Amino acid sequence: MYKLYFLPGACSLATQVVLHELGQPVQLINKQQVADFNQINPVGTVPVLVDNGQAYREGAAIMLYLLDKHPNTLLPNSGQARLQGIQNILFANATMHPAYSRLFFIAQNISANTAQAEAYQRASQAINQLWQVVEEQLAQQPFLGGAQPSAADIMLTVYSRWGGAFPVTINIGPRTQQMLDHVLAMPSFQRALAAEQAQAA
Protein backbone atom coordinates (compact mmCIF):
# COMPACT_ATOMS: atom_id res chain seq x y z
CA MET A 1 0.00 0.00 0.00
CA TYR A 2 1.19 3.49 -0.82
CA LYS A 3 1.58 6.15 1.85
CA LEU A 4 0.72 9.69 0.80
CA TYR A 5 1.63 12.71 2.89
CA PHE A 6 -0.86 15.47 2.17
CA LEU A 7 -2.38 18.77 3.20
CA PRO A 8 -6.14 19.21 2.79
CA GLY A 9 -6.95 20.79 -0.56
CA ALA A 10 -3.29 21.04 -1.59
CA CYS A 11 -1.76 19.68 -4.78
CA SER A 12 -1.41 16.31 -3.04
CA LEU A 13 -5.14 15.94 -3.70
CA ALA A 14 -4.36 15.32 -7.38
CA THR A 15 -2.00 12.49 -6.44
CA GLN A 16 -4.70 10.87 -4.35
CA VAL A 17 -7.25 11.16 -7.17
CA VAL A 18 -4.83 9.50 -9.58
CA LEU A 19 -4.17 6.68 -7.10
CA HIS A 20 -7.91 6.04 -6.94
CA GLU A 21 -8.12 6.12 -10.76
CA LEU A 22 -5.34 3.51 -10.82
CA GLY A 23 -7.19 1.34 -8.31
CA GLN A 24 -4.36 1.56 -5.78
CA PRO A 25 -4.93 1.54 -2.02
CA VAL A 26 -3.40 4.46 -0.18
CA GLN A 27 -2.80 5.43 3.44
CA LEU A 28 -3.20 9.17 3.95
CA ILE A 29 -0.97 10.98 6.44
CA ASN A 30 -1.67 14.63 7.18
CA LYS A 31 1.60 16.55 7.12
CA GLN A 32 0.33 18.76 9.95
CA GLN A 33 0.19 15.72 12.23
CA VAL A 34 3.82 14.72 11.60
CA ALA A 35 6.25 16.28 14.07
CA ASP A 36 9.37 15.57 11.99
CA PHE A 37 8.01 16.07 8.47
CA ASN A 38 11.16 17.93 7.37
CA GLN A 39 13.05 14.69 7.86
CA ILE A 40 10.73 13.12 5.32
CA ASN A 41 10.97 16.06 2.93
CA PRO A 42 13.55 18.74 3.77
CA VAL A 43 11.70 21.19 1.51
CA GLY A 44 8.61 20.79 3.67
CA THR A 45 6.15 20.41 0.80
CA VAL A 46 3.56 17.83 -0.21
CA PRO A 47 2.93 15.49 -1.84
CA VAL A 48 5.37 12.90 -0.63
CA LEU A 49 4.65 9.35 -1.77
CA VAL A 50 6.17 6.35 -0.01
CA ASP A 51 6.36 3.09 -1.96
CA ASN A 52 8.08 0.08 -0.36
CA GLY A 53 10.00 2.35 1.99
CA GLN A 54 11.21 4.71 -0.74
CA ALA A 55 10.02 8.31 -0.51
CA TYR A 56 9.26 10.18 -3.73
CA ARG A 57 8.93 13.97 -3.82
CA GLU A 58 7.75 16.63 -6.28
CA GLY A 59 4.24 16.36 -7.65
CA ALA A 60 5.05 15.97 -11.35
CA ALA A 61 7.71 13.32 -10.69
CA ILE A 62 5.32 11.38 -8.47
CA MET A 63 2.61 11.61 -11.12
CA LEU A 64 4.87 10.28 -13.86
CA TYR A 65 6.17 7.52 -11.57
CA LEU A 66 2.65 6.27 -10.87
CA LEU A 67 1.49 6.54 -14.47
CA ASP A 68 4.53 4.62 -15.70
CA LYS A 69 4.09 1.92 -13.07
CA HIS A 70 0.39 1.15 -13.47
CA PRO A 71 -1.73 0.63 -16.62
CA ASN A 72 -3.97 3.64 -17.17
CA THR A 73 -5.72 5.95 -19.61
CA LEU A 74 -4.43 9.13 -17.95
CA LEU A 75 -1.18 9.30 -19.96
CA PRO A 76 -0.48 7.76 -23.39
CA ASN A 77 2.18 5.08 -23.54
CA SER A 78 4.30 6.40 -26.38
CA GLY A 79 4.83 8.78 -29.25
CA GLN A 80 3.70 12.34 -29.73
CA ALA A 81 0.60 11.79 -27.58
CA ARG A 82 2.77 10.83 -24.60
CA LEU A 83 5.02 13.83 -25.14
CA GLN A 84 1.96 16.09 -25.20
CA GLY A 85 0.64 14.42 -22.06
CA ILE A 86 3.91 15.05 -20.21
CA GLN A 87 3.93 18.62 -21.45
CA ASN A 88 0.41 19.08 -20.08
CA ILE A 89 1.46 17.70 -16.68
CA LEU A 90 4.45 20.04 -16.55
CA PHE A 91 2.31 23.00 -17.61
CA ALA A 92 -0.02 22.25 -14.71
CA ASN A 93 2.75 21.65 -12.18
CA ALA A 94 5.40 24.16 -13.23
CA THR A 95 3.31 26.97 -14.73
CA MET A 96 -0.25 27.02 -13.39
CA HIS A 97 0.64 25.87 -9.87
CA PRO A 98 3.25 28.63 -9.29
CA ALA A 99 0.85 31.22 -10.67
CA TYR A 100 -1.69 30.27 -8.00
CA SER A 101 1.05 30.03 -5.37
CA ARG A 102 1.61 33.76 -5.77
CA LEU A 103 -1.82 34.32 -4.19
CA PHE A 104 -0.73 32.48 -1.04
CA PHE A 105 2.55 34.43 -0.97
CA ILE A 106 0.72 37.76 -1.26
CA ALA A 107 -1.68 36.87 1.55
CA GLN A 108 1.16 35.89 3.87
CA ASN A 109 3.74 38.57 3.03
CA ILE A 110 2.08 41.78 1.80
CA SER A 111 0.02 43.59 4.42
CA ALA A 112 -0.41 47.10 3.03
CA ASN A 113 -3.91 47.31 1.54
CA THR A 114 -2.99 49.13 -1.67
CA ALA A 115 0.10 47.07 -2.33
CA GLN A 116 -1.77 43.87 -1.62
CA ALA A 117 -4.64 44.79 -3.93
CA GLU A 118 -2.24 45.63 -6.74
CA ALA A 119 -0.34 42.38 -6.23
CA TYR A 120 -3.56 40.37 -6.28
CA GLN A 121 -4.59 42.08 -9.51
CA ARG A 122 -1.31 41.28 -11.23
CA ALA A 123 -1.40 37.71 -10.00
CA SER A 124 -4.98 37.16 -11.16
CA GLN A 125 -4.16 38.60 -14.59
CA ALA A 126 -1.36 36.06 -14.96
CA ILE A 127 -3.65 33.23 -13.88
CA ASN A 128 -6.37 34.33 -16.28
CA GLN A 129 -3.91 34.34 -19.16
CA LEU A 130 -3.00 30.74 -18.36
CA TRP A 131 -6.64 29.68 -18.23
CA GLN A 132 -7.08 31.25 -21.65
CA VAL A 133 -4.29 28.99 -22.91
CA VAL A 134 -6.22 26.02 -21.54
CA GLU A 135 -9.45 27.26 -23.11
CA GLU A 136 -7.78 27.46 -26.52
CA GLN A 137 -6.29 23.99 -26.13
CA LEU A 138 -9.77 22.61 -25.46
CA ALA A 139 -11.20 24.10 -28.66
CA GLN A 140 -11.07 20.76 -30.47
CA GLN A 141 -11.34 18.29 -27.61
CA PRO A 142 -13.10 18.05 -24.23
CA PHE A 143 -9.95 17.29 -22.20
CA LEU A 144 -6.30 18.19 -22.46
CA GLY A 145 -5.50 14.59 -23.34
CA GLY A 146 -8.27 14.24 -25.90
CA ALA A 147 -11.55 12.41 -25.44
CA GLN A 148 -11.08 11.44 -21.79
CA PRO A 149 -9.64 13.04 -18.65
CA SER A 150 -5.87 13.07 -18.24
CA ALA A 151 -3.62 13.52 -15.23
CA ALA A 152 -3.16 17.17 -16.18
CA ASP A 153 -6.93 17.75 -16.13
CA ILE A 154 -7.02 16.37 -12.58
CA MET A 155 -4.15 18.62 -11.50
CA LEU A 156 -5.74 21.72 -13.02
CA THR A 157 -9.05 20.92 -11.33
CA VAL A 158 -7.32 20.87 -7.94
CA TYR A 159 -5.63 24.22 -8.58
CA SER A 160 -8.84 25.81 -9.87
CA ARG A 161 -10.38 25.43 -6.40
CA TRP A 162 -7.78 27.69 -4.77
CA GLY A 163 -8.86 31.04 -6.20
CA GLY A 164 -12.01 31.24 -4.12
CA ALA A 165 -9.96 31.82 -0.97
CA PHE A 166 -8.66 35.18 -2.21
CA PRO A 167 -10.18 38.53 -3.25
CA VAL A 168 -9.52 37.97 -6.96
CA THR A 169 -11.57 37.42 -10.08
CA ILE A 170 -10.53 34.30 -11.95
CA ASN A 171 -11.97 34.03 -15.45
CA ILE A 172 -12.40 30.47 -16.67
CA GLY A 173 -13.79 29.89 -20.15
CA PRO A 174 -16.86 27.71 -20.82
CA ARG A 175 -14.95 24.78 -22.33
CA THR A 176 -12.50 24.79 -19.43
CA GLN A 177 -15.30 25.03 -16.89
CA GLN A 178 -17.03 22.05 -18.48
CA MET A 179 -13.82 20.06 -18.20
CA LEU A 180 -13.31 21.08 -14.57
CA ASP A 181 -16.90 20.23 -13.66
CA HIS A 182 -16.55 16.79 -15.24
CA VAL A 183 -13.32 16.01 -13.39
CA LEU A 184 -14.66 17.31 -10.08
CA ALA A 185 -17.68 15.00 -10.42
CA MET A 186 -15.55 11.91 -11.06
CA PRO A 187 -16.01 9.27 -8.31
CA SER A 188 -12.25 9.19 -7.73
CA PHE A 189 -12.18 12.95 -7.10
CA GLN A 190 -15.15 12.86 -4.75
CA ARG A 191 -13.64 9.88 -2.93
CA ALA A 192 -10.40 11.81 -2.46
CA LEU A 193 -12.22 14.85 -1.08
CA ALA A 194 -14.17 12.67 1.33
CA ALA A 195 -11.00 10.94 2.51
CA GLU A 196 -9.35 14.29 3.27
CA GLN A 197 -12.43 15.48 5.14
CA ALA A 198 -12.48 12.27 7.18
CA GLN A 199 -8.85 12.85 8.18
CA ALA A 200 -9.72 16.37 9.34
CA ALA A 201 -12.71 15.25 11.40
Secondary structure as UniProt FT lines:
FT   STRAND          2..6
FT   TURN            8..9
FT   HELIX           12..21
FT   TURN            22..23
FT   STRAND          26..30
FT   HELIX           31..33
FT   TURN            35..36
FT   HELIX           37..40
FT   TURN            42..43
FT   STRAND          48..51
FT   TURN            52..53
FT   STRAND          54..57
FT   HELIX           59..69
FT   HELIX           79..91
FT   HELIX           92..96
FT   HELIX           97..109
FT   HELIX           113..137
FT   TURN            138..139
FT   TURN            144..145
FT   HELIX           151..160
FT   HELIX           163..165
FT   HELIX           174..185
FT   HELIX           187..200
//
